[in-house]
Amino acid sequence: MPASMSDTDLGMELRQQVLDAFHNEIPLNIAGSGSKAFLGNPVQGQAIDVTGHRGIVEYDPRELVLTARSGTTLREIEAALAEAGQMLPFEPPHFGDNATLGGTIACALSGPRRPYNGSARDFVLGCRILNGRGEILRFGGQVMKNVAGYDASRLMAGAQGTLGMLLEVSLKVLPRPAASITVTRVCGAAGAIASMTALLGKPLPVDGACFHGEQLYIRISGSAQAVREARGKIAGDVLPDAAAFWQALREHQLPFFMHHGALYRVAVKPATPPLNIDGTWLLDWGGAQRWLYSNEDPASIRHRVASVGGHVTVFRGDAQSEEIFQPLSGPLQTIHRRLKTSFDPKNIFNRGRLYDYL
Amino acid sequence: MPHQHENNVALNSGLIRALRNLLPPESVLADAEDLRPFECDGLAVYRQLPMVVVLPETIEQVQSIMRLCHAQRVPVVARGAGTGLSGGALPLADGVLLSLAKFKRILNIDPDNAMATVQPGVRNLAISEAAAAYGMYYAPDPSSQIACTIGGNVAENSGGVHCLKYGLTVHNILMLKVITAEGELLTIGGETLDSPGYDLLALMTGSEGMLGIIVEVTVKLLAKPERAQVVLAAFDDVGKAGEAVGSIIAAGIIPAGLEMMDRLAIQAAEDFVHAGYPRDAEAILLCELDGTDAEVSEYIMAVREILTDSGATEVRTAADEAERQLFWKGRKSAFPAVGRICPDYYCMDGTIPRRQLPHVLRRIGEMSVEYGLAVANVFHAGDGNLHPLILFDGNKEGELHRTEEFGQRILQLCVEVGGTITGEHGVGMEKIDQMCVQFHSTELTQFHAIKAAFDPSGLLNPGKAVPTLHRCAEFGAMHVHHGQLPHPELERF
């Protein structure tokens, strides 16, 4: 694939900046386009700009593998994939025009297809990172199956840059489904949860299930035949312009997301009945990821979700002094601290973004 | 040193006594004949009797064993069914072998949430059998699935023939309960689709017993596809078969399974199970499509056309379920089938980018001539995972040694073409030197630091999976890679 004019490898320059920071113990704030800067605790540190380190390094549609530098925009990657009839199967939310691959993997957010096709971390095959000592390390690879060494590349997914700076990521990609329709019908929350979870036990090519505003939305995608066949088995009307609906859901652009106040992300088992927490709800991921605007006490929300085996992220907005992410148990905190130290001994990367002790 | 030896014996008998205080008498084995069944895993060329075998049956027992061993600084090797192929469960002479064989209860099947919680000693296939009542199954299906256990699957990140579409173990588990080297119980992951903090679930999967003892596993269940169908295609050239694989994927079809066998493997399998394979073909492809009824019909049509266009000399769709099973039986029996035509075989496990297949097979063919050892190739073609089986006779002077060297060169070839030394069997004891080829010392140092984060005293399965830098320096002195020493910063000796 010919390199585009803007492709640049700043690996060595970035390495020098990290080495300087390591020697002088200067905390760094790894910066992509800033599209997901709202997520997590604010980071005090010198910004280190990764957006210039960009370009698709390798993409062979027949191998189902794409490798790109971390500053490459998702837009560019998705355009290259679309040209070959392929896609990022985890439907990453961009949350901004120039969202980068690095930020996408560091935050590990996945879109509506996640419960059916897999998450951002599921599609990571390998990566090249700068650790906190300024060493360039390569983990995983560009092949589907690889069990040599600990899976440090998937560990980077969701670490929010606290373990290292992503330089390059290899992802498994998949063909885009040939056909897709969305079926919608009016129902209540409990009924929607029952319907969505019942679909998990049926061999139907469902790849999206959302409940919002007394309306259930089921997306069916696959071969033309498969979609036609499944359509007959799922009650409801065909939603016109369904692509726009799912796009707006993925990007938090539905009217629901225009509420004011703190937006909570509630992760629970999909069959969990509607939770008795005051507020406005939207259920995605077939019920496994629930969005909530609520004025209730954040600690009490967290407590009630934890009591059904779930966890809560304060996704957007201020929830007073509450932690952004669900607190970890003591033994897990110990392991997190030691892992952080092992990658970043002077604690220079994204200090405190995930938890104050990392 | 007899004095030292007596000290060890005294220490050992002290430990064994202490273990007998923790467990019922039949759960602590220390006599040589009782230890014998545990001396190796599926890679029988490595054998070692452990000091003692323990068979706990509760999480609390595992915790107390680990606390005791930690206090006395005794290493512990965990073991599932012992079907592993890389010596990952090879015991240590001065260590405890902790068998999870008694942890064999299915704790919960939860069809509403599409998950099952099981103990680590539950066999892989038993999960799917239990889930079948709900029309569901557990997707990863290593060829040893009738015997291998889910705990071992997690430790090795096992694959199988359906990985391309359904992923590896790491993609199909949700939560683990793990006992650390210090005896602490950790819950890693959760019943939700993700969990707060670092992705320790990914780190733990495939960690080969180096980070913790897995005592409970929650797996994802999938709805059983309505229909599965297999197409068999024969080719007069392996390159054409490889090309056909790329063309199927380029057409936007992700088969449930896509397997390739070469001439020697075809003939051995055919002679063994009479699967109806064409004995004169240079390569066959088995392409399984699954999904809804109409979807499978549509894909079968498309795949048949692609195979024909790719130059297949014969394309056959299994006439019925019995024939489908027979086509698979041939593939799944390929290893024992090869075992029938030679005294011993050595199974390799590298992954390569698929486009490199013709080159890699040609090079393996050349090395086969060079070493005077025949090779049968079976290949998870969809995901580039190659299993060359080197045929040898262990009773012939030097033949095992030549086989091992040949195998090492195949793995190095995999790395050279952008692949990896192990796709699904793990590093264990077997590929520890090849780790030095695939990784630099900075990366290996990072791996050791990851281990230390979980197991600061280094008591869990020490000496496996990640080589020391000294070991790599010694190995590098023997095998110069790309004309460069892989660890130039280290002193040579």
Boltz contact constraints between the chains, C-beta under 6 A:
constraints:
  - contact:
      token1: [A, 62]
      token2: [B, 246]
      max_distance: 6.0
  - contact:
      token1: [A, 62]
      token2: [B, 249]
      max_distance: 6.0
  - contact:
      token1: [A, 62]
      token2: [B, 250]
      max_distance: 6.0
  - contact:
      token1: [A, 63]
      token2: [B, 353]
      max_distance: 6.0
  - contact:
      token1: [A, 63]
      token2: [B, 354]
      max_distance: 6.0
  - contact:
      token1: [A, 85]
      token2: [B, 252]
      max_distance: 6.0
  - contact:
      token1: [A, 118]
      token2: [B, 171]
      max_distance: 6.0
  - contact:
      token1: [A, 121]
      token2: [B, 199]
      max_distance: 6.0
  - contact:
      token1: [A, 122]
      token2: [B, 171]
      max_distance: 6.0
  - contact:
      token1: [A, 135]
      token2: [B, 442]
      max_distance: 6.0
  - contact:
      token1: [A, 137]
      token2: [B, 442]
      max_distance: 6.0
  - contact:
      token1: [A, 137]
      token2: [B, 443]
      max_distance: 6.0
  - contact:
      token1: [A, 137]
      token2: [B, 446]
      max_distance: 6.0
  - contact:
      token1: [A, 141]
      token2: [B, 420]
      max_distance: 6.0
  - contact:
      token1: [A, 142]
      token2: [B, 418]
      max_distance: 6.0
  - contact:
      token1: [A, 143]
      token2: [B, 351]
      max_distance: 6.0
  - contact:
      token1: [A, 143]
      token2: [B, 384]
      max_distance: 6.0
  - contact:
      token1: [A, 143]
      token2: [B, 419]
      max_distance: 6.0
  - contact:
      token1: [A, 143]
      token2: [B, 420]
      max_distance: 6.0
  - contact:
      token1: [A, 144]
      token2: [B, 383]
      max_distance: 6.0
  - contact:
      token1: [A, 145]
      token2: [B, 159]
      max_distance: 6.0
  - contact:
      token1: [A, 145]
      token2: [B, 351]
      max_distance: 6.0
  - contact:
      token1: [A, 145]
      token2: [B, 383]
      max_distance: 6.0
  - contact:
      token1: [A, 145]
      token2: [B, 385]
      max_distance: 6.0
  - contact:
      token1: [A, 145]
      token2: [B, 423]
      max_distance: 6.0
  - contact:
      token1: [A, 145]
      token2: [B, 424]
      max_distance: 6.0
  - contact:
      token1: [A, 146]
      token2: [B, 351]
      max_distance: 6.0
  - contact:
      token1: [A, 146]
      token2: [B, 420]
      max_distance: 6.0
  - contact:
      token1: [A, 147]
      token2: [B, 157]
      max_distance: 6.0
  - contact:
      token1: [A, 147]
      token2: [B, 206]
      max_distance: 6.0
  - contact:
      token1: [A, 147]
      token2: [B, 422]
      max_distance: 6.0
  - contact:
      token1: [A, 147]
      token2: [B, 426]
      max_distance: 6.0
  - contact:
      token1: [A, 148]
      token2: [B, 420]
      max_distance: 6.0
  - contact:
      token1: [A, 148]
      token2: [B, 421]
      max_distance: 6.0
  - contact:
      token1: [A, 148]
      token2: [B, 422]
      max_distance: 6.0
  - contact:
      token1: [A, 148]
      token2: [B, 427]
      max_distance: 6.0
  - contact:
      token1: [A, 148]
      token2: [B, 438]
      max_distance: 6.0
  - contact:
      token1: [A, 149]
      token2: [B, 447]
      max_distance: 6.0
  - contact:
      token1: [A, 150]
      token2: [B, 203]
      max_distance: 6.0
  - contact:
      token1: [A, 150]
      token2: [B, 207]
      max_distance: 6.0
  - contact:
      token1: [A, 150]
      token2: [B, 447]
      max_distance: 6.0
  - contact:
      token1: [A, 150]
      token2: [B, 450]
      max_distance: 6.0
  - contact:
      token1: [A, 151]
      token2: [B, 202]
      max_distance: 6.0
  - contact:
      token1: [A, 151]
      token2: [B, 203]
      max_distance: 6.0
  - contact:
      token1: [A, 151]
      token2: [B, 206]
      max_distance: 6.0
  - contact:
      token1: [A, 154]
      token2: [B, 199]
      max_distance: 6.0
  - contact:
      token1: [A, 154]
      token2: [B, 202]
      max_distance: 6.0
  - contact:
      token1: [A, 155]
      token2: [B, 199]
      max_distance: 6.0
  - contact:
      token1: [A, 155]
      token2: [B, 202]
      max_distance: 6.0
  - contact:
      token1: [A, 155]
      token2: [B, 203]
      max_distance: 6.0
  - contact:
      token1: [A, 157]
      token2: [B, 199]
      max_distance: 6.0
  - contact:
      token1: [A, 158]
      token2: [B, 199]
      max_distance: 6.0
  - contact:
      token1: [A, 159]
      token2: [B, 198]
      max_distance: 6.0
  - contact:
      token1: [A, 175]
      token2: [B, 252]
      max_distance: 6.0
  - contact:
      token1: [A, 197]
      token2: [B, 112]
      max_distance: 6.0
  - contact:
      token1: [A, 200]
      token2: [B, 114]
      max_distance: 6.0
  - contact:
      token1: [A, 201]
      token2: [B, 111]
      max_distance: 6.0
  - contact:
      token1: [A, 201]
      token2: [B, 135]
      max_distance: 6.0
  - contact:
      token1: [A, 201]
      token2: [B, 223]
      max_distance: 6.0
  - contact:
      token1: [A, 202]
      token2: [B, 223]
      max_distance: 6.0
  - contact:
      token1: [A, 203]
      token2: [B, 223]
      max_distance: 6.0
  - contact:
      token1: [A, 203]
      token2: [B, 225]
      max_distance: 6.0
  - contact:
      token1: [A, 203]
      token2: [B, 226]
      max_distance: 6.0
  - contact:
      token1: [A, 223]
      token2: [B, 295]
      max_distance: 6.0
  - contact:
      token1: [A, 223]
      token2: [B, 298]
      max_distance: 6.0
  - contact:
      token1: [A, 225]
      token2: [B, 294]
      max_distance: 6.0
  - contact:
      token1: [A, 225]
      token2: [B, 295]
      max_distance: 6.0
  - contact:
      token1: [A, 225]
      token2: [B, 298]
      max_distance: 6.0
  - contact:
      token1: [A, 226]
      token2: [B, 291]
      max_distance: 6.0
  - contact:
      token1: [A, 226]
      token2: [B, 292]
      max_distance: 6.0
  - contact:
      token1: [A, 226]
      token2: [B, 295]
      max_distance: 6.0
  - contact:
      token1: [A, 229]
      token2: [B, 292]
      max_distance: 6.0
  - contact:
      token1: [A, 229]
      token2: [B, 294]
      max_distance: 6.0
  - contact:
      token1: [A, 267]
      token2: [B, 192]
      max_distance: 6.0
  - contact:
      token1: [A, 269]
      token2: [B, 113]
      max_distance: 6.0
  - contact:
      token1: [A, 269]
      token2: [B, 191]
      max_distance: 6.0
  - contact:
      token1: [A, 270]
      token2: [B, 113]
      max_distance: 6.0
  - contact:
      token1: [A, 271]
      token2: [B, 112]
      max_distance: 6.0
  - contact:
      token1: [A, 271]
      token2: [B, 113]
      max_distance: 6.0
  - contact:
      token1: [A, 288]
      token2: [B, 193]
      max_distance: 6.0
  - contact:
      token1: [A, 309]
      token2: [B, 191]
      max_distance: 6.0
  - contact:
      token1: [A, 310]
      token2: [B, 192]
      max_distance: 6.0
  - contact:
      token1: [A, 311]
      token2: [B, 196]
      max_distance: 6.0
  - contact:
      token1: [A, 325]
      token2: [B, 196]
      max_distance: 6.0
  - contact:
      token1: [A, 326]
      token2: [B, 196]
      max_distance: 6.0
  - contact:
      token1: [A, 328]
      token2: [B, 197]
      max_distance: 6.0
  - contact:
      token1: [A, 331]
      token2: [B, 184]
      max_distance: 6.0
  - contact:
      token1: [A, 331]
      token2: [B, 186]
      max_distance: 6.0
  - contact:
      token1: [A, 335]
      token2: [B, 453]
      max_distance: 6.0
  - contact:
      token1: [A, 336]
      token2: [B, 197]
      max_distance: 6.0
  - contact:
      token1: [A, 336]
      token2: [B, 198]
      max_distance: 6.0
  - contact:
      token1: [A, 338]
      token2: [B, 453]
      max_distance: 6.0
  - contact:
      token1: [A, 339]
      token2: [B, 453]
      max_distance: 6.0
  - contact:
      token1: [A, 342]
      token2: [B, 449]
      max_distance: 6.0
  - contact:
      token1: [A, 342]
      token2: [B, 453]
      max_distance: 6.0
